[in-house]
Amino acid sequence: MVLIRHISFLKAVFFHSITAFGGPQGHVGMMFKTFVERRRDVNREELMELISFCQMLPGASSSQTLTLIGYKRGGIPLAILTLIIWILPACILMGALSFVVGMIGPQALHTSIFQFIQPMAIGFLAYAGIRSFRISVNNFITLVIMLVTMAVTYWFFKTPWVFPLLIIGGGIATNFSNKRIPEKEKGDPKRVRWTNIWLFVLVFVIAGFLSETARKQEWPNRKAYNLFENFYRFGSFVFGGGDVLIPMILDQYVARPTSPKFVDRSTIIRIDRSELLTGAGIVRAIPGPVFSIASYTGGIALKGEGKWFQTLGCFIGSVAIFLPSALLVLFFFPLWQYLKKFVVVFRALEGINAVVVGFMWAATLYLLKDVSITHLNTLSIFNIAVIAGTILMLQFTKTPPPLIVIVCLLLGFFF
């Protein structure tokens, strides 16, 4: 009954969920308009602190920020309800798209209305790399970390240990110097409530155990267990939002299954590159979190198991990708005033952010290998124009991303 007094807030969250286009950058702007200027749920300084805090954590940063606004208003129950209302419209839309694309088939995507969505998605990823480069690579060490990450990731894209090791290495490398970020005074120790973090670790361990057991013992529904573990792991380690999540999905379900070590490919989840890039492009045209691509990917991953399992795949992808974000943000937020005094966190983030930029550039180059841009034909010219046009419009104009998607869909329809 206590939640009844928050009905107006939840209505505002729902309206935000169906009108917030443009990814995290667009979401933040609308949060200021809705929750600061119009409703005054938080003030400008509080929202800026929440945004900065969420940038330090893995997961969906705009979703975490909105969750914390709910947390500040009504504690954990309202925070959870806020997150559900925020992600539900986008997850439903992207889940439904998996059925549409599943019916079309991967081969037909190359000649259908969606054919230019794939080069457009590469353009979005390249733009994210350019934008992130300007923010995160601002000295010699971060430039070196970015270049090393780009080279190593490109050549070992199918190797599962590459990204975690580079993240750890980047965090360590930027802690060797105290010139850029000097030591700060530490605060008094704060009493820690460990419930959420233990739950986070417990789910991680159980998911990994069930996924591996299902694979080794060849359980009939093993792909569902594998899917949950994959997306829970992604949600636990993705720094940089949806633009980093998409390359990780590409690595897991497109690149890695082609490795020679997988003799029996029927036991692994494999997604066609064109199907993934179609989802990565369309997710830009809908309101809500870019992480909702997990709903689409989950449906595509289990489409061969029947409609019921495809629906289950959409649900698993949605829950597994957002659950770690919620657990982490609700655990660490009470410790924020204490943890932000430890400079080692900020130094590590400097290197981690540089790794993320290198990873985005490596993924862009990897995707370009299989898009026709080097042949002297009409299709290659159009693909180059779409990629370049997407980058230029995002960089130099205020064109809304949904409009870019619509233009590319019309181009595919008339081409």
N, C-alpha and C positions, 0 to 999 in steps of 0.2 A: 504493500500500500504506500510505502514511503516514495516509491518511484513515480506515483501519480503527480506529485508536485513538479516533476521534471518533464512532463509531457511536452510542454512548449519547447524545451531544449531538444528533446528527441525529434520533434517535428522539424526543427532547424537542421539537425544532423541529417535527417532523411532528405530534405530539400538540397542540402549541400551534396549529398551522395549522387543526386541525379542531375546536378548542374556543374559540378567541379570537373572541368576539362583541363587538359594541358599538363598532366603529370604533376609531380611534387611541387614544381615551381608555381604552376597555376593554382594548385590546392592551397598553398601557403597564402597567396594573395587573397583568395576567397575566404580563408579563415580570418584574416584581418578584418575583412568587410563584415562577415557574419557574426563572429564570436567576440570581436573586440569593439568595432565601431557601432554595430546595430544592436547586439544583445548585451554586450559588456559582461560576458561570462568570465573573461580574463582581461587584464589590461595589456597594452602593447609590450611592456617590459617582460611580463610573465610569459606571454606567448613566444617572444624571442628567446627566452631562456629555455622553454620547452623544446623549441625547434633545435637549438644548439645541443641540448642534451641528447635528443633523439638521433642527431647526426653522428654521435659517438657510438651508437649501438648498431649491431647488425639488424637487418629486417627492413620492413616497410616504414620509412621515416614519417611520411605524412599520416599514415594510419596510426602510428604510435603517438604522434602529436595530438591527434583528435581523441585518441583513447585517454590521454592524460588530461585533456580538458574535461572529459567526463569524470575522470577520477577526482579531480579537484572539486568538482561540483557535488558528487554523490558517492565517492568511494568506489570500491572494486565492483559492486553490482552494476552501477551506472556505467562504469568504464567498459565492462564486458558488453552491455547492451548497446552502448555507443559504437563499439567496434563492429558488432554484428549488423547494425543498421547501415553503417558506412559501407561495408564490403558487399552486402547482399545484392543490390541491383547489378553491380558490375560482374559479380561472380555468376549470377543467373544469365546475363547476356552472353558472357564468354563461354559458359557451359553450353548454351543453346547453339552458339557458333560452331562448337565441336561437332554437333550433329549435322549441321549444314555442310561443313567442309568434309566430314566423313562420307556423306552421300555423294559429294562431287568427286572425291578421289584425288590422290596426289598427282596423277598424270594429267588430269583435266585442269588442274590449277594453273598449269603453264600456259594454257590457251583460253582461260576463262576470264571473267570479270576481275578476278583476284591476281592476275599475272603480274601487274606492276606494283602490287602491295609488297612483294618481296624486296625488290630494289629500294622501295621507299623505306622499308624497315632498316635496311643497311644505312640509308641516309640519316635516319633518326639516331642510329647507334654511333655513326661517325660524328654527328653534331654533339652528342653527349660526350664523346671523347674530346672534342675541341673545347667545349665549355668546361669540362672537368680539368683539362690541362691548364687552363688559365687560372683556375682556383687552387689546384693542388700541387702543381709543379712550378715552384718559384725560387729554387736554388739548385746548386750543382748536385747535391746528393739525391734530391727527389727526381731530378732529370735522369741520373744514372739508374736509379731504382726502376723508373718507368721504362727506360730502354731495355734493361735486362729482362724485366717482366714480359715486355712485348715479344722479345726474341725467344725466350725460353718457352713461353706459353704457345707461341705460334708453332714451334717445332715439336712440342710435346703435348699438343692439344688433347690427344686421346688418353693421356696418362692421368689417373685420378688424383695423384698426390701433389701435382704441380701447384695448383692454386693455394691449398692450405699452407704448403711450405713457403711459397712466396709471400703470403700474408704475414707469416711469423717472421721471416727474414727481413721484410720491410719494416716491421715494428721494431725489431732489434737494431737494425742499421741506423735508424734516426735517433736512437738513444745513446749513441756513442759520443755525441757532442751536446754540451749545455750552453753553447753560444747563442743559438737561435731562440731557444725556449729555456730561460734560466729557471733554477730551482725556486719553488714557492714554499711558503711556510705551511706546515702541515697542521691540520686541526686536531682536536681531541678525538679519540676513538669513539665511534658511534655504535650503539647496540644494533645488531643486524637481525632482521627477521628472515630466516632462511627458507621459509615454506615454498615460495615460488621458484627459487633457484633449484631446490631439491626436486621439485616437481618437474622442472625443465630437464634436469639431468636424468631423472628416472624415465621420463618419456623417451628421451634420446637413447638410453641404453636398451629399453624394452623394444623400441622400434628397430634398432640395429640388430638385436638378437633374433626377433621374429623374422625380419627380412632375410637374414643369412640362413636361418634354419629352413625357412620356406624355400629358398633357392636350392640348398643342398639336398633337402628331402623331397624336392619337387612336389610341393603341395599343389593341389588343383587350382587354388586361387592365389598363387604365390605373387602374381604381378601386383595385386592390390596391396600386399604387405610391402613389396619393394617400392611401390609408388609413395606410400606414406613415409617410409624412411627417407627416400630421396628428397621429398619436398620439405620434410621437417629439418633435414640437414641443410638444405638451401636456405631456409628461413633463419637458421641459426648462425650462418656464416656469411650471408650476403651483405657486404658493405657497399653502399652506393645506389641502392634502390633497384627499380625494375630494369634499368639499363645494364646492370651487372647480372641480374637474375637470368635474363634472356640468354646471354652467352653460357651461363652455367647449365641451363637446360639444353642448349645446343651441344655442349660437351657430353652431357650424360646420355642423351637419347638419340643424337644424330651421329656424332663423331665416334664416341667410344664403342658403340655396337659394331662398327666396321673393323675393329681390331681383330687380327688373325687369331687371337687366343680364344675368341668366342666361336667355337666350332658349331655348337647347336644354338642357332639364333632364335629358335622358337621359345627358349626359356628366358629371354631377356626382353626388356621393353625397348622398342625401336620406333622412332618417329621419322617420317620423311621430312627432309629439309624444307621443302616447299610448304608443307602443312604448318611447320613451326613458324616460318617467316610470315605466313599469312596471318596467323594469330598475333604475332608480334606487331604487325602493321595495324590490324583492326583494333587492337586494344587501345591505340592512340585516339581512336575516333569515339570512344565511349567515355562517359564520366566515371569517376571513381579511381581506385588504385590500380596502377600498372601491374601490381602483383596478382591481379585477377586473371592474368594469363595462366596461372597455375590451374584454374578451373578448366580452361580450354585444353591445356596440355594433358591434364588427368583424363578428360573425356576422350581425346585422341588416342592416348596411350592404351586405353581399354576398349576401344571401339570394336575390336575383333572378338571380344568376349560376349557381345550381345548388348541390347539397349539398356537392360537393367544395370549391367556392370559398367557401361559407359556413363550412366548417371552416377553410379557409385564413384567412378573415377573423378568426375567433376566435384563431388562432395569431398572426397579425400584430398584432392589438390587444394581446395579452398581452405579446409581446416588445417591441414599440415603446414601450409606456407605461412599462415597468420598466427598460429598458436605459439611458436617460439618468440615471435615479436612481442606478443602480449605478455607472456611470462617474464621475459627479460626486462621490458620497460616497467612493469609493475613491481619487479624486484629491485631494480637499480634506482628508480626515481627517489625513494625515501633516503637513499644513500648519496644523492647527488651533491648536496652541500659539503659532504665530507670527501667524496672521491675526487671532486674537481680540484682539490688542493694538491693532488699527487701529479706532479709534472710528467712522470713517466707515461701516464695515459695520453697526454697531449703529444708527447714526442713520438709515441708508437703510432698514433693516428696519422701523423704527418707521413710516415712511411707507408702505412696501410693505404692511405688515399692515393699515393703515387702508384702503388701496386694495382689498385683498382683502375686507374687511368691506362696503365700498360695493358691490362687484361682486356679493356674495352677496345683498344686499338688492335690487339692481336685477334680478337673475335671479328672485328670488321674486316681485316685482311683475310681471315680464314673463310668468311662468308663470300667474299668477292671471288674466290677461286671458282665457284660453281654458278656464277651469274654471267650470262653472255654479255661481255663488254669489250672483247678483243676482236670479235669477228666484224668484218666490214659489211654488215647488213643492217636492215632497218631496226630489228629487235635490239641489237647492241647499242645503236644510237639512242633509241628510246630509253633503254636501261640506264645509260650514262646520264641522259638528260634528267631522268627521274631522281637518281641519286644526287646529282649536283644541284638540281632544283630544290630538292627537299632541304639540303644543307643550307643553301643560300636563303631560302624563305625563312627558315628558322633563325638564321643568324642575323639577317638584315631587315626583316619585316616583322610585323606583329600578327602574321597570318595564324589563325587558330589551327592547331594540329588536326582537328576533325575535318576542316575544310581541305587540307592537303590530302587526307585519306579519300574524301569524296572525289576530288579531282583525279586521283590515281585509279579509283574504281571506274569512273566514267571513261578514262583513257583505255582501261582494259576492256570495257564494254564496246567501244567503237573501233578498237584496233583490230 
